[in-house]
Structures are given as C-alpha cells and as structure tokens.
C-alpha cells in the first residue's frame, strides 16, 4: 500500500514552491487563490523572502501546507494511507479529501495565529532530547515542578519535550545527568503540543467545529492516536486534541507498516520525515516527491 506523509513546521526554505508556480498552471492558480484567502501575498515571502520572514508562525504554517498540498495536486497523488507531522496532518486531510483546499488553508492560518497568541502568554519553549529511552524522558518530565511534557516522538532516540521555559531548562539538565547525548533548547516560538497551547486549542476547536469534514478516500494516521481513522467526527476530535497532545510519529509509522504500508512518499519541502522513517524502520522504502 502506498503511504504519503507530509512535513510540519521547520521544513520551510527560501524559494519553496517557486518552481512549481512557474512550471504548473494549476499550481499558479492555487497559489494565487491562497494569496486571496490569506489577504497577503504569501507567495512573495515563500519565493523571495528571507529565512527570518519565513520563520514567522503566521507565514511558516500556511507556507509548508501550501507547498505540500499544491505539489500533491500537481502530481495527482492517489494515496492508500496518509499521515502528517503536526501541521502536516492538515495537508494529509486535504490530500485524502477530508478537507477542501480552501477550508484546510483557512484552518491552518487560524491555527498559526492562535498558536502565536498562546506563545505570548507565558515564556515557554521546546527542547530536543537525543539518545535517551522514551520512558526515561517521560519519567523525568513528570518529576519536574511546572509544565513539561513529551511532545514529539520523532524516532527512537529522538524525542522533543515542551513546556514552561524554566521547567524545560531543568528537565534538560536532568536528561543530561541521566545520560542523554544532547538536551538542546530549540529555536521555536513556544511550547507546541503541550498544555501551554490550551488557549489556542479552544480557538481552533471553534473553527474546526464550524468546518465541513467529509469522509476521506483513505484513512489518516493521526498524531494523537497513531492509528487509522476514517470517521470525520473522530478526525475532528483528534485534530483539536493535537494542539495540546503529543505527536506520536514513531508509533504512527510503525502502525502504518503493520497495516501494510509498502512505501512512504514525503510530499512537501525537505526530507525530514524520510530520514525519521528510515530510523524508525531500516527496511522501509522511502521516497521524496
């Protein structure tokens, strides 16, 4: 079975999507439609902007989403299963027909702004922890005063924690003492996929509830459950929970392989997910579109 996977925030690069825009009439039409929906020319920032301009959450999330979804439409991909890393879950839901292109983009834009606002409430951050068992990371997080949780299960030996600034700093210290090869604060706007995103979750929940979700053409393996979901109501619930819940990427990929995924194609900027999938399962056949 052919699985298609979609990257999240962090995969962006200057010039992303420019070649698509210039070589495909369909891509050009969709990019221009996106500029209208967003109310600013995101294409100018994607094609010509600096890394700094691209890094703004309100730009990054729609930019990565647009690159993935428009590329998938130009290639006319026909997936048999899909998954996306964090933001990438929205790309996956457009590609499998759960969401329309317009609705997906509107939700991603609202999500980005809501997350940005939530980041400004309390100083918070995320940190990458390398070469430490998941269970040890979880136990250390639980032992810290303040909010810090396991947020992204990226691949064995690579876990991202998220929470209040002081709590994350203290957790990093303890992770190193416990034998982590690295415990490194990441250059992110705030504590994504943690309870710190509760204000954003509430805002996004209202937008998601007001949006039409259709029955998809194939199941999506959602971040919070790491299992195949095809019921639109269930997809909505999981998508809302994703903002404050963990991204179970290792578990999702493992489950997709168990369920018969024969190849994984990453659609969008970069090759981050292909790298993670190869670490999760060395036998997995991976491609990047």
C-alpha positions, 0 to 999 in steps of 0.5 A: 500500500502506498503511504504519503506523509507530509512535513510540519513546521521547520521544513520551510526554505527560501524559494519553496514552491517557486518552481512549481508556480512557474512550471504548473498552471494549476499550481499558479492558480492555487497559489494565487487563490491562497494569496486571496484567502490569506489577504497577503501575498504569501507567495512573495515571502515563500519565493523571495523572502528571507529565512527570518520572514519565513520563520514567522508562525503566521507565514511558516504554517500556511507556507509548508501546507501550501507547498505540500498540498499544491505539489500533491495536486500537481502530481495527482497523488492517489494515496492508500494511507496518509499521515502528517507531522503536526501541521502536516496532518492538515495537508494529509486531510486535504490530500485524502479529501477530508478537507477542501483546499480552501477550508484546510488553508483557512484552518491552518492560518487560524491555527498559526495565529492562535498558536502565536497568541498562546506563545505570548502568554507565558515564556515557554519553549521546546527542547530536543532530547537525543539518545535517551529511552522514551520512558526515561524522558517521560519519567523525568518530565513528570518529576519536574515542578511546572509544565513539561511534557513529551511532545514529539516522538520523532524516532527512537532516540529522538524525542522533543519535550515542551513546556514552561521555559524554566521547567524545560531548562531543568528537565534538560539538565536532568536528561543530561545527568541521566545520560542523554547525548544532547538536551538542546533548547530549540529555536521555536516560538513556544511550547507546541503540543503541550498544555501551554497551547490550551488557549489556542486549542479552544480557538481552533476547536471553534473553527474546526467545529464550524468546518465541513469534514467529509469522509476521506478516500483513505484513512489518516494516521493521526498524531494523537492516536497513531492509528487509522481513522476514517470517521470525520467526527473522530478526525475532528476530535483528534485534530483539536486534541493535537494542539495540546497532545503529543505527536506520536510519529514513531508509533504512527509509522510503525502502525502504518507498516503493520497495516501494510504500508509498502512505501512512504512518499514525503510530499512537501519541502525537505526530507525530514520525515524520510530520514525519521522513517528510515530510523524508525524502520531500516527496511522501509522504502522511502521516497521524496516527491 
